[in-house]
Amino acid sequence: MKYVVIVGDGMADEPRPELGGVTPLEYARTPHFDFLAARGEMGRCVTVPEGFPAGSDVANLSVMGYDPSRHYTGRSPLEAVSMGVELNDQDVAFRCNLVTLSDEPDYTRKRMIDYSAGEISTVEARELVSFLGERLGNEKFRFFGGISYRHLLVWREGEDRTQLTPPHDISDRVVTDYLPAGAGGTELLALMQESNRLLADHPVNVRRCEQGKNPANSVWFWGQGRRPSLPLFRDKYGVDGAVISAVDLIKGIGLCAGLRVIEVEGATGTITTNFRGKGVAALDALSGGDDFVLVHIEAPDEAGHQGDLETKVKAIEEIDEKVLGEVLRGMQDFPRYRMLVLPDHPTPLSLRTHTADPVPFVVYQNTDGESRPGRTFTERSAVSSPLYFQLGYRLMDYFFSVP
């Protein structure tokens, strides 16, 4: 038996008036999603338990079968694993976004213009992070370059109780009420303010402004935590496998679970990603001996954070055609296989951030005989199904145990 999980990050949404009262998932043309829905089992699950932040870290731990209440230690430590950054028991890792803030002289009165600094290129971003490491880094604080706007700060013997806010939660808002607070807040805010001073006239930002692009004129810290530990995936489910994703968070969860990480050329985490390449890579892994592959696609979530309806619909259609379609065609070479398709969490365009609402899923096995003509893969179809997991991490148990 071969097992495939496809995660469309943030695909779930709310009905949109400009779409005639349907969601982007309902509006998008998704014949392959609908094929699975008509022939598989649909349901809903809660990937973000009560009391946890509605983040991709918590949600994707649940998707992969890990109970966040037992295994969640923060987002950034998982990203550190993917980046090859060693953490000791006293280290605290922080996500370090490069962001665009407005020009007010008082840092505390600035506005969050762009949480991704115009989706800054990795080459430009790493030059800036390296520069900050030289100017602000020391034995206490270390900066590590990542991908695009997503980077890492490690605080030796640091504080993990600081009150921090993800920058994508405060787009277009004045940052006054969202600055670091509580234990460790003073030190982190000082770094952010100094980064703003240092980056203002950096040649990378001068060029970006000349080109009409948003400058990466500050760092923004969030998602802190300490070194994680997960049971191996093979010990839980008896299979070896791999994860395919453009983002360090998913790669980090996979590595902690003992899964391989497959890098796909052109994978970006945005609408420009190599959708088809991810599907081909999944088939290659299964043909090469892996029994399990999880394919994660970030693009719908990024569109949700930007409030971009057109791009979110396009991202869903690209996943259907170029990822799921490619995989389904290739899976015909295997006599028995099972697939799970779902979002990790909703990212409603109206809110431009995640929610903890239940997400739809479909489980399909190629030996299933029953068909439900007309059923489509949508939030509405999932609500009508009695299959429901209040503890989302149990969905993976069901996926592997269903007859």
DODRENDO-352839 format. One record per residue (C-alpha): chain; residue in one letter; x, y, z; residue number from 1. Coordinates in pm, whole numbers, plus 32768, in hexadecimal, padded with zeros to 4 digits. Layout:
<node 'A', 'a', <X, Y, Z>, NUM>
...
***
This chain:
<node 'A', 'm', <8000, 8000, 8000>, 1>
<node 'A', 'k', <807C, 815D, 7FA5>, 2>
<node 'A', 'y', <8007, 828E, 806A>, 3>
<node 'A', 'v', <7FF7, 83F6, 7FEB>, 4>
<node 'A', 'v', <7F8E, 852D, 80AF>, 5>
<node 'A', 'i', <7F5B, 8678, 7FFA>, 6>
<node 'A', 'v', <7F3D, 87AF, 80D2>, 7>
<node 'A', 'g', <7EBF, 88EF, 8031>, 8>
<node 'A', 'd', <7F2B, 89E7, 813B>, 9>
<node 'A', 'g', <7E10, 8AD4, 8196>, 10>
<node 'A', 'm', <7D26, 8A61, 807B>, 11>
<node 'A', 'a', <7BED, 8A69, 8155>, 12>
<node 'A', 'd', <7B36, 8BB5, 8165>, 13>
<node 'A', 'e', <79E4, 8C5B, 8195>, 14>
<node 'A', 'p', <78D2, 8CA8, 8095>, 15>
<node 'A', 'r', <792B, 8DDB, 7FC9>, 16>
<node 'A', 'p', <7822, 8ECF, 7F49>, 17>
<node 'A', 'e', <78EB, 8F17, 7E0E>, 18>
<node 'A', 'l', <78E1, 8DA0, 7DC0>, 19>
<node 'A', 'g', <776A, 8D8D, 7DE6>, 20>
<node 'A', 'g', <7776, 8D14, 7F4D>, 21>
<node 'A', 'v', <7861, 8BEC, 7F1D>, 22>
<node 'A', 't', <79C2, 8BB4, 7F9E>, 23>
<node 'A', 'p', <7AFC, 8BBE, 7EC4>, 24>
<node 'A', 'l', <7B0B, 8A42, 7EE1>, 25>
<node 'A', 'e', <79A4, 8A26, 7E5F>, 26>
<node 'A', 'y', <79E1, 8B26, 7D4C>, 27>
<node 'A', 'a', <7B27, 8A94, 7CCA>, 28>
<node 'A', 'r', <7B25, 8991, 7BB5>, 29>
<node 'A', 't', <7BA3, 8856, 7C65>, 30>
<node 'A', 'p', <7B4A, 8719, 7BA1>, 31>
<node 'A', 'h', <7C51, 8645, 7C51>, 32>
<node 'A', 'f', <7BEA, 86B1, 7DAE>, 33>
<node 'A', 'd', <7A84, 8668, 7D4D>, 34>
<node 'A', 'f', <7AE2, 8512, 7CC3>, 35>
<node 'A', 'l', <7B66, 84B3, 7E1B>, 36>
<node 'A', 'a', <7A38, 854A, 7ECC>, 37>
<node 'A', 'a', <7944, 8482, 7DF6>, 38>
<node 'A', 'r', <79FA, 833B, 7E38>, 39>
<node 'A', 'g', <7A93, 8364, 7F8F>, 40>
<node 'A', 'e', <7A2F, 83B9, 80F4>, 41>
<node 'A', 'm', <7A01, 8526, 814B>, 42>
<node 'A', 'g', <79FF, 85C1, 82A1>, 43>
<node 'A', 'r', <7A85, 86D7, 837B>, 44>
<node 'A', 'c', <7B91, 86F1, 8486>, 45>
<node 'A', 'v', <7C0E, 87F3, 857E>, 46>
<node 'A', 't', <7D84, 881C, 854A>, 47>
<node 'A', 'v', <7DB2, 8933, 864B>, 48>
<node 'A', 'p', <7D4C, 88C4, 87AA>, 49>
<node 'A', 'e', <7CA6, 89BA, 8893>, 50>
<node 'A', 'g', <7DA4, 8A96, 8943>, 51>
<node 'A', 'f', <7EAA, 8A83, 882F>, 52>
<node 'A', 'p', <7F03, 8B91, 8732>, 53>
<node 'A', 'a', <7E67, 8B58, 85DC>, 54>
<node 'A', 'g', <7FB5, 8B2C, 8532>, 55>
<node 'A', 's', <803C, 8A48, 8426>, 56>
<node 'A', 'd', <8128, 89B3, 8527>, 57>
<node 'A', 'v', <8011, 8930, 8608>, 58>
<node 'A', 'a', <7F31, 88D4, 84E2>, 59>
<node 'A', 'n', <8038, 8810, 8424>, 60>
<node 'A', 'l', <80A4, 8752, 8559>, 61>
<node 'A', 's', <7F39, 86E0, 856E>, 62>
<node 'A', 'v', <7F2D, 868E, 83FC>, 63>
<node 'A', 'm', <805D, 85AD, 8424>, 64>
<node 'A', 'g', <7FC4, 84F6, 854D>, 65>
<node 'A', 'y', <8074, 85A3, 866F>, 66>
<node 'A', 'd', <7FA9, 8624, 8795>, 67>
<node 'A', 'p', <8008, 8794, 87C0>, 68>
<node 'A', 's', <7FB9, 8784, 8932>, 69>
<node 'A', 'r', <80D8, 868B, 8957>, 70>
<node 'A', 'h', <81CE, 86F2, 884A>, 71>
<node 'A', 'y', <81AA, 8866, 87FE>, 72>
<node 'A', 't', <82D1, 8939, 8874>, 73>
<node 'A', 'g', <82B4, 8A5C, 8781>, 74>
<node 'A', 'r', <82D4, 8A9D, 860E>, 75>
<node 'A', 's', <8437, 8B19, 85EA>, 76>
<node 'A', 'p', <84E6, 89EB, 8682>, 77>
<node 'A', 'l', <8449, 8915, 856D>, 78>
<node 'A', 'e', <84CB, 8A09, 8469>, 79>
<node 'A', 'a', <8622, 89FF, 850E>, 80>
<node 'A', 'v', <862D, 8885, 84DD>, 81>
<node 'A', 's', <85EA, 88B0, 8369>, 82>
<node 'A', 'm', <86F9, 89BA, 834F>, 83>
<node 'A', 'g', <87FA, 88DA, 83F9>, 84>
<node 'A', 'v', <8819, 89C1, 8528>, 85>
<node 'A', 'e', <8873, 8902, 8663>, 86>
<node 'A', 'l', <87BA, 896C, 879D>, 87>
<node 'A', 'n', <8821, 8913, 88FF>, 88>
<node 'A', 'd', <8733, 88FF, 8A23>, 89>
<node 'A', 'q', <8770, 8A6C, 8A81>, 90>
<node 'A', 'd', <873C, 8AFE, 8924>, 91>
<node 'A', 'v', <85FA, 8BA5, 88B5>, 92>
<node 'A', 'a', <85B6, 8BC3, 8740>, 93>
<node 'A', 'f', <84E6, 8CDE, 86AB>, 94>
<node 'A', 'r', <845C, 8D0D, 854E>, 95>
<node 'A', 'c', <8500, 8E45, 84C5>, 96>
<node 'A', 'n', <842E, 8EDD, 83AD>, 97>
<node 'A', 'l', <84B4, 8FED, 82CE>, 98>
<node 'A', 'v', <8392, 90E2, 82BB>, 99>
<node 'A', 't', <8338, 9236, 822E>, 100>
<node 'A', 'l', <82D3, 933B, 8330>, 101>
<node 'A', 's', <8258, 949C, 82E9>, 102>
<node 'A', 'd', <8337, 95CE, 8308>, 103>
<node 'A', 'e', <82C8, 966A, 8452>, 104>
<node 'A', 'p', <83FD, 96D0, 851C>, 105>
<node 'A', 'd', <8374, 962E, 8659>, 106>
<node 'A', 'y', <8398, 94B6, 862C>, 107>
<node 'A', 't', <8277, 9471, 8717>, 108>
<node 'A', 'r', <818A, 9538, 8635>, 109>
<node 'A', 'k', <81E6, 9492, 84ED>, 110>
<node 'A', 'r', <80F2, 93C6, 841D>, 111>
<node 'A', 'm', <8124, 9262, 839B>, 112>
<node 'A', 'i', <8127, 92A1, 8224>, 113>
<node 'A', 'd', <819A, 9147, 81B1>, 114>
<node 'A', 'y', <81E9, 9014, 8285>, 115>
<node 'A', 's', <82BD, 8F81, 8169>, 116>
<node 'A', 'a', <8376, 90BA, 80F3>, 117>
<node 'A', 'g', <82E6, 908D, 7F99>, 118>
<node 'A', 'e', <833B, 8F1A, 7F9A>, 119>
<node 'A', 'i', <84A7, 8F7F, 7F96>, 120>
<node 'A', 's', <8593, 8E96, 7EDB>, 121>
<node 'A', 't', <8666, 8DA3, 7FA1>, 122>
<node 'A', 'v', <87A9, 8E37, 7F16>, 123>
<node 'A', 'e', <874D, 8F97, 7F86>, 124>
<node 'A', 'a', <86C5, 8F20, 80D4>, 125>
<node 'A', 'r', <87F9, 8E58, 8130>, 126>
<node 'A', 'e', <88D5, 8F83, 80E8>, 127>
<node 'A', 'l', <8805, 904D, 81DE>, 128>
<node 'A', 'v', <87FD, 8F3E, 82E9>, 129>
<node 'A', 's', <8975, 8F0B, 82CB>, 130>
<node 'A', 'f', <89A4, 9083, 82F4>, 131>
<node 'A', 'l', <88CB, 9083, 842C>, 132>
<node 'A', 'g', <8989, 8F5A, 84B4>, 133>
<node 'A', 'e', <8ACE, 901C, 8492>, 134>
<node 'A', 'r', <8A41, 9156, 8537>, 135>
<node 'A', 'l', <8953, 90C6, 863B>, 136>
<node 'A', 'g', <89C0, 8F60, 866C>, 137>
<node 'A', 'n', <8A92, 8EF3, 8796>, 138>
<node 'A', 'e', <8AB6, 8DCB, 8884>, 139>
<node 'A', 'k', <8955, 8E0E, 88FE>, 140>
<node 'A', 'f', <889E, 8E4D, 87B6>, 141>
<node 'A', 'r', <88E1, 8D94, 866F>, 142>
<node 'A', 'f', <8839, 8DD5, 851F>, 143>
<node 'A', 'f', <880A, 8CC6, 8417>, 144>
<node 'A', 'g', <879B, 8CFF, 82B0>, 145>
<node 'A', 'g', <8673, 8C3B, 822B>, 146>
<node 'A', 'i', <8594, 8C59, 80F9>, 147>
<node 'A', 's', <84FB, 8D9D, 8074>, 148>
<node 'A', 'y', <847A, 8E62, 81A1>, 149>
<node 'A', 'r', <848A, 8D3C, 8298>, 150>
<node 'A', 'h', <85C1, 8D36, 8376>, 151>
<node 'A', 'l', <8632, 8CD0, 84D2>, 152>
<node 'A', 'l', <86B5, 8D6B, 8612>, 153>
<node 'A', 'v', <8745, 8C90, 8725>, 154>
<node 'A', 'w', <875E, 8D25, 8882>, 155>
<node 'A', 'r', <8855, 8C6B, 895E>, 156>
<node 'A', 'e', <87C2, 8C2D, 8AB9>, 157>
<node 'A', 'g', <869D, 8CF9, 8A3B>, 158>
<node 'A', 'e', <853D, 8D41, 8AAB>, 159>
<node 'A', 'd', <841D, 8C7D, 8A0E>, 160>
<node 'A', 'r', <82FA, 8D2C, 8ABF>, 161>
<node 'A', 't', <8305, 8E72, 89FC>, 162>
<node 'A', 'q', <81B5, 8EE4, 8970>, 163>
<node 'A', 'l', <81E8, 8EF4, 87F6>, 164>
<node 'A', 't', <80F9, 8F1C, 86CF>, 165>
<node 'A', 'p', <8123, 8E88, 8571>, 166>
<node 'A', 'p', <814D, 8FA9, 847C>, 167>
<node 'A', 'h', <8053, 8F14, 8385>, 168>
<node 'A', 'd', <7F48, 8F41, 8494>, 169>
<node 'A', 'i', <7F72, 90BB, 8499>, 170>
<node 'A', 's', <7F87, 9121, 832B>, 171>
<node 'A', 'd', <7F40, 9297, 82FF>, 172>
<node 'A', 'r', <7F25, 92CA, 8478>, 173>
<node 'A', 'v', <7FF0, 93B1, 8557>, 174>
<node 'A', 'v', <80E2, 92D2, 8617>, 175>
<node 'A', 't', <80C2, 9383, 8768>, 176>
<node 'A', 'd', <7FF2, 9276, 8810>, 177>
<node 'A', 'y', <80B2, 9153, 8772>, 178>
<node 'A', 'l', <8219, 919C, 87D3>, 179>
<node 'A', 'p', <82DB, 909F, 88A8>, 180>
<node 'A', 'a', <825E, 90A6, 8A0E>, 181>
<node 'A', 'g', <829B, 8FEF, 8B51>, 182>
<node 'A', 'a', <83D6, 8F2B, 8BA6>, 183>
<node 'A', 'g', <84E1, 8F69, 8AA0>, 184>
<node 'A', 'g', <8414, 9070, 89EC>, 185>
<node 'A', 't', <8504, 918E, 8A29>, 186>
<node 'A', 'e', <862D, 90D7, 898F>, 187>
<node 'A', 'l', <856D, 9065, 885C>, 188>
<node 'A', 'l', <84D1, 91BA, 881E>, 189>
<node 'A', 'a', <8629, 925A, 8832>, 190>
<node 'A', 'l', <86A6, 916C, 8722>, 191>
<node 'A', 'm', <857A, 91BD, 8647>, 192>
<node 'A', 'q', <85AB, 9333, 866F>, 193>
<node 'A', 'e', <871F, 931C, 8627>, 194>
<node 'A', 's', <86DD, 9245, 84F4>, 195>
<node 'A', 'n', <85F7, 9356, 8471>, 196>
<node 'A', 'r', <870D, 9457, 8496>, 197>
<node 'A', 'l', <8812, 9378, 83F1>, 198>
<node 'A', 'l', <873D, 9301, 82CF>, 199>
<node 'A', 'a', <86AD, 9454, 826C>, 200>
<node 'A', 'd', <87CB, 94B0, 8181>, 201>
<node 'A', 'h', <8855, 9358, 8130>, 202>
<node 'A', 'p', <88AA, 9339, 7FBB>, 203>
<node 'A', 'v', <87B5, 9217, 7F92>, 204>
<node 'A', 'n', <8698, 92F1, 800C>, 205>
<node 'A', 'v', <870B, 941E, 7F44>, 206>
<node 'A', 'r', <86FA, 9348, 7E08>, 207>
<node 'A', 'r', <85A7, 92BA, 7E68>, 208>
<node 'A', 'c', <8515, 9414, 7E9C>, 209>
<node 'A', 'e', <85A2, 9488, 7D4D>, 210>
<node 'A', 'q', <84F3, 935B, 7CAD>, 211>
<node 'A', 'g', <83A8, 93B1, 7D55>, 212>
<node 'A', 'k', <83BC, 9288, 7E45>, 213>
<node 'A', 'n', <837C, 9284, 7FBA>, 214>
<node 'A', 'p', <84BD, 92A2, 8085>, 215>
<node 'A', 'a', <8511, 91A3, 8193>, 216>
<node 'A', 'n', <8543, 92B2, 8297>, 217>
<node 'A', 's', <8518, 91F1, 83DE>, 218>
<node 'A', 'v', <851E, 9099, 8479>, 219>
<node 'A', 'w', <83EE, 9019, 8536>, 220>
<node 'A', 'f', <8406, 8EFF, 8636>, 221>
<node 'A', 'w', <82F9, 8DFC, 8685>, 222>
<node 'A', 'g', <82B8, 8C85, 86A4>, 223>
<node 'A', 'q', <83BA, 8C40, 87B3>, 224>
<node 'A', 'g', <8401, 8AF0, 8852>, 225>
<node 'A', 'r', <84FF, 89F0, 88C8>, 226>
<node 'A', 'r', <858C, 88B5, 8828>, 227>
<node 'A', 'p', <8475, 87BF, 87C7>, 228>
<node 'A', 's', <8465, 8644, 87DD>, 229>
<node 'A', 'l', <8373, 856A, 8715>, 230>
<node 'A', 'p', <8340, 83F0, 8709>, 231>
<node 'A', 'l', <83B2, 8363, 85BC>, 232>
<node 'A', 'f', <82A7, 8349, 84B1>, 233>
<node 'A', 'r', <830E, 81E4, 845F>, 234>
<node 'A', 'd', <82DC, 8180, 85CB>, 235>
<node 'A', 'k', <817C, 8213, 85C6>, 236>
<node 'A', 'y', <8106, 8194, 8475>, 237>
<node 'A', 'g', <81FE, 808E, 83FF>, 238>
<node 'A', 'v', <826A, 8140, 82BF>, 239>
<node 'A', 'd', <8391, 820D, 8249>, 240>
<node 'A', 'g', <8361, 8336, 816A>, 241>
<node 'A', 'a', <83A0, 84A0, 8114>, 242>
<node 'A', 'v', <8314, 8601, 811F>, 243>
<node 'A', 'i', <8314, 86FA, 8001>, 244>
<node 'A', 's', <82EE, 886B, 8055>, 245>
<node 'A', 'a', <8386, 89BE, 800F>, 246>
<node 'A', 'v', <8375, 8A33, 8179>, 247>
<node 'A', 'd', <8462, 89DE, 8294>, 248>
<node 'A', 'l', <8349, 899E, 838C>, 249>
<node 'A', 'i', <82C4, 886D, 82D3>, 250>
<node 'A', 'k', <8421, 87F1, 8287>, 251>
<node 'A', 'g', <8478, 8810, 83F7>, 252>
<node 'A', 'i', <8349, 8747, 8467>, 253>
<node 'A', 'g', <83A3, 863D, 8368>, 254>
<node 'A', 'l', <850D, 8629, 83D8>, 255>
<node 'A', 'c', <84A9, 8615, 8546>, 256>
<node 'A', 'a', <83C0, 84F7, 84E7>, 257>
<node 'A', 'g', <84DA, 843F, 8439>, 258>
<node 'A', 'l', <8459, 847D, 82D8>, 259>
<node 'A', 'r', <852E, 84E4, 81B0>, 260>
<node 'A', 'v', <8512, 8643, 8122>, 261>
<node 'A', 'i', <8500, 8655, 7FA8>, 262>
<node 'A', 'e', <856D, 879D, 7F10>, 263>
<node 'A', 'v', <84BA, 8805, 7DD0>, 264>
<node 'A', 'e', <855E, 88FE, 7CE7>, 265>
<node 'A', 'g', <848A, 8A35, 7CC5>, 266>
<node 'A', 'a', <83BF, 89FA, 7E03>, 267>
<node 'A', 't', <8381, 8B54, 7E98>, 268>
<node 'A', 'g', <8258, 8B48, 7F86>, 269>
<node 'A', 't', <8197, 8C3F, 7EAB>, 270>
<node 'A', 'i', <80BF, 8C33, 7D71>, 271>
<node 'A', 't', <8201, 8C26, 7CA3>, 272>
<node 'A', 't', <8260, 8AD3, 7D37>, 273>
<node 'A', 'n', <82AA, 899E, 7C67>, 274>
<node 'A', 'f', <8159, 88F4, 7C9C>, 275>
<node 'A', 'r', <818C, 87DB, 7BA1>, 276>
<node 'A', 'g', <82EC, 879B, 7C1E>, 277>
<node 'A', 'k', <8262, 8749, 7D75>, 278>
<node 'A', 'g', <8175, 8646, 7CE3>, 279>
<node 'A', 'v', <8289, 85A8, 7C14>, 280>
<node 'A', 'a', <8370, 859E, 7D43>, 281>
<node 'A', 'a', <8266, 84EA, 7E0E>, 282>
<node 'A', 'l', <823E, 83DE, 7D02>, 283>
<node 'A', 'd', <83B5, 83B5, 7CE5>, 284>
<node 'A', 'a', <83CD, 837E, 7E5E>, 285>
<node 'A', 'l', <82BE, 8274, 7E5A>, 286>
<node 'A', 's', <835A, 81C6, 7D2D>, 287>
<node 'A', 'g', <84A9, 81D1, 7DDE>, 288>
<node 'A', 'g', <842E, 810E, 7F0C>, 289>
<node 'A', 'd', <8385, 8207, 7FF3>, 290>
<node 'A', 'd', <822C, 819B, 806B>, 291>
<node 'A', 'f', <81BD, 82F2, 80E9>, 292>
<node 'A', 'v', <81DC, 8451, 805A>, 293>
<node 'A', 'l', <814A, 8597, 80DD>, 294>
<node 'A', 'v', <813B, 86B5, 7FE3>, 295>
<node 'A', 'h', <8105, 880F, 8077>, 296>
<node 'A', 'i', <80AD, 8940, 7FA3>, 297>
<node 'A', 'e', <80BD, 8A98, 8046>, 298>
<node 'A', 'a', <802E, 8B70, 7F2E>, 299>
<node 'A', 'p', <7EBD, 8B86, 7F9D>, 300>
<node 'A', 'd', <7F26, 8BF3, 80F8>, 301>
<node 'A', 'e', <8006, 8D08, 8074>, 302>
<node 'A', 'a', <7EE8, 8D86, 7F9B>, 303>
<node 'A', 'g', <7E01, 8D7F, 80C9>, 304>
<node 'A', 'h', <7EF2, 8E4E, 8197>, 305>
<node 'A', 'q', <7F03, 8F4E, 807F>, 306>
<node 'A', 'g', <7D89, 8F58, 8053>, 307>
<node 'A', 'd', <7DB8, 8EF7, 7EE5>, 308>
<node 'A', 'l', <7C7F, 8E3C, 7E74>, 309>
<node 'A', 'e', <7CEA, 8E09, 7D0A>, 310>
<node 'A', 't', <7E39, 8D72, 7D6D>, 311>
<node 'A', 'k', <7D9B, 8C91, 7E73>, 312>
<node 'A', 'v', <7CAA, 8BFF, 7D75>, 313>
<node 'A', 'k', <7DC6, 8BD4, 7C7C>, 314>
<node 'A', 'a', <7E9E, 8B27, 7D85>, 315>
<node 'A', 'i', <7D88, 8A2D, 7DD1>, 316>
<node 'A', 'e', <7D5C, 89E2, 7C5F>, 317>
<node 'A', 'e', <7ED2, 89B6, 7C2F>, 318>
<node 'A', 'i', <7EE1, 88BE, 7D4F>, 319>
<node 'A', 'd', <7DBE, 87FC, 7CB9>, 320>
<node 'A', 'e', <7E49, 87F0, 7B58>, 321>
<node 'A', 'k', <7FC2, 87E4, 7B85>, 322>
<node 'A', 'v', <7FF2, 8737, 7CD5>, 323>
<node 'A', 'l', <7EC7, 8654, 7D10>, 324>
<node 'A', 'g', <7E8B, 861A, 7B9D>, 325>
<node 'A', 'e', <7FF6, 85B9, 7B67>, 326>
<node 'A', 'v', <7FF4, 84D2, 7C94>, 327>
<node 'A', 'l', <7EAD, 8428, 7C34>, 328>
<node 'A', 'r', <7F2C, 83DE, 7AD6>, 329>
<node 'A', 'g', <806C, 8349, 7B5E>, 330>
<node 'A', 'm', <7FC3, 8280, 7C71>, 331>
<node 'A', 'q', <7F27, 81A2, 7B68>, 332>
<node 'A', 'd', <8074, 80E8, 7B6B>, 333>
<node 'A', 'f', <8032, 8070, 7CD0>, 334>
<node 'A', 'p', <7F32, 7F5E, 7D14>, 335>
<node 'A', 'r', <7EC4, 7FE8, 7E66>, 336>
<node 'A', 'y', <7EDE, 8145, 7EEF>, 337>
<node 'A', 'r', <7E2F, 8233, 7FDB>, 338>
<node 'A', 'm', <7E20, 83AF, 7FD0>, 339>
<node 'A', 'l', <7DC7, 84BF, 80CB>, 340>
<node 'A', 'v', <7D87, 8624, 8054>, 341>
<node 'A', 'l', <7D42, 8749, 813C>, 342>
<node 'A', 'p', <7D9E, 88AC, 81A1>, 343>
<node 'A', 'd', <7E63, 88CB, 82E4>, 344>
<node 'A', 'h', <7D86, 89EE, 8359>, 345>
<node 'A', 'p', <7CA7, 8AF9, 82C0>, 346>
<node 'A', 't', <7D40, 8C46, 8259>, 347>
<node 'A', 'p', <7C0E, 8D1F, 8215>, 348>
<node 'A', 'l', <7C48, 8E3B, 8123>, 349>
<node 'A', 's', <7B6E, 8F1D, 81F9>, 350>
<node 'A', 'l', <7C57, 8EF2, 8325>, 351>
<node 'A', 'r', <7DA4, 8EC0, 8271>, 352>
<node 'A', 't', <7E12, 8DD2, 8381>, 353>
<node 'A', 'h', <7DD2, 8C6E, 83FA>, 354>
<node 'A', 't', <7CA8, 8BF0, 84BD>, 355>
<node 'A', 'a', <7C78, 8AB5, 858D>, 356>
<node 'A', 'd', <7B36, 8A4E, 84DC>, 357>
<node 'A', 'p', <7B11, 88E2, 8468>, 358>
<node 'A', 'v', <7B9D, 8892, 8310>, 359>
<node 'A', 'p', <7B0F, 87A7, 8207>, 360>
<node 'A', 'f', <7BC8, 8669, 81A7>, 361>
<node 'A', 'v', <7B9C, 8546, 80BC>, 362>
<node 'A', 'v', <7C30, 83E9, 80DE>, 363>
<node 'A', 'y', <7C37, 8320, 7F9B>, 364>
<node 'A', 'q', <7CAA, 81BD, 7F54>, 365>
<node 'A', 'n', <7CC6, 8142, 7DEF>, 366>
<node 'A', 't', <7C13, 7FFE, 7E44>, 367>
<node 'A', 'd', <7ADE, 80B8, 7EC1>, 368>
<node 'A', 'g', <79B0, 8054, 7DF4>, 369>
<node 'A', 'e', <789B, 813D, 7E68>, 370>
<node 'A', 's', <7865, 8287, 7DB4>, 371>
<node 'A', 'r', <779C, 83BC, 7E15>, 372>
<node 'A', 'p', <7763, 8477, 7CCC>, 373>
<node 'A', 'g', <775D, 85EF, 7CEE>, 374>
<node 'A', 'r', <7810, 8607, 7E3C>, 375>
<node 'A', 't', <792A, 8704, 7E32>, 376>
<node 'A', 'f', <7A50, 8755, 7F12>, 377>
<node 'A', 't', <79CF, 8887, 7FCA>, 378>
<node 'A', 'e', <7998, 8901, 812A>, 379>
<node 'A', 'r', <7820, 88DB, 80F6>, 380>
<node 'A', 's', <7838, 876E, 8089>, 381>
<node 'A', 'a', <7911, 871A, 81B4>, 382>
<node 'A', 'v', <7814, 87AD, 82A8>, 383>
<node 'A', 's', <770C, 86B9, 822A>, 384>
<node 'A', 's', <77E8, 858D, 827F>, 385>
<node 'A', 'p', <77D0, 84E9, 83D8>, 386>
<node 'A', 'l', <7947, 84A2, 83DB>, 387>
<node 'A', 'y', <79E1, 859D, 84CE>, 388>
<node 'A', 'f', <7B21, 85A6, 859B>, 389>
<node 'A', 'q', <7B1F, 869D, 86BA>, 390>
<node 'A', 'l', <7C87, 8633, 86FB>, 391>
<node 'A', 'g', <7D1E, 866E, 85A5>, 392>
<node 'A', 'y', <7E57, 85A2, 85E1>, 393>
<node 'A', 'r', <7D7F, 8469, 85E6>, 394>
<node 'A', 'l', <7D2F, 8495, 8475>, 395>
<node 'A', 'm', <7E85, 8409, 8419>, 396>
<node 'A', 'd', <7E42, 82DA, 84F6>, 397>
<node 'A', 'y', <7CFB, 82A8, 843A>, 398>
<node 'A', 'f', <7DA8, 82D9, 82EA>, 399>
<node 'A', 'f', <7E95, 81B9, 8330>, 400>
<node 'A', 's', <7D96, 80D6, 83D9>, 401>
<node 'A', 'v', <7C5E, 80FB, 82FF>, 402>
<node 'A', 'p', <7C02, 7FA7, 8265>, 403>
***
